[in-house]
């Protein structure tokens, strides 16, 4: 048996109003401008060259 079978018509109507209000609010929030994606690899320095000391010199790996 479904939950709606146990509710009165008035309470079902109230639930439907809440559902419509939530749906409208959700649609309005989607219209926000999208933020620019951040490239975390560049920020953390994982794409940089690595250097190693070889015989007194610093060489790139």
N, C-alpha and C positions, 0 to 999 in steps of 0.2 A: 504494500500500500504506500502511496506517495504522501509526502508531507502536505501537499496542497489539499488532499482529501480530508485532513483533520482541521483545516483552517476555515474561518468564516470568509464570506465574500469581501467584507470590509478589510480584513487583515491582508488578504491577497492583493487587493487594490493598493494598499499602503506599500507592500513589498514591491509591487510593480513600479510605483512612483519613485521609490528609492533607487531601483535598478536603472530607470531611465535617467534620473539625475546623475548617477554615477557614470553612466555611459556618456552623457553630454560633457561632464567634467573631464573625462578621459580624452575625448576628442579635442577639447580645447587645449589640453596640456600637450598634445602632439604637435601643435602648430609652432612650438618654440624653435628658434633657429638652432641648427646642429652645431656643436662645438667642434673645433678643429682637433684632429687626432694628434696625439703627442707621440713622437718617435723616441721611446725610452732607451733604445740601444744607443742612439747618439748622445743622449743626455748622460747616460752612465759610462760612456766611453768604451763600449765593447767593440765598436767598429774602428778603433784607433790602431795604429801600428804599435807593435811591441818591440822593444829594443833589448839587446843582450850584450854584455861586455865580453869581448873575445880578444885575448892577447893585448889588453890595454885600450883597445878601440871599442867604441859603441856601435854595434851593427844592428840593422833592422832584421827582424825574423821574417 
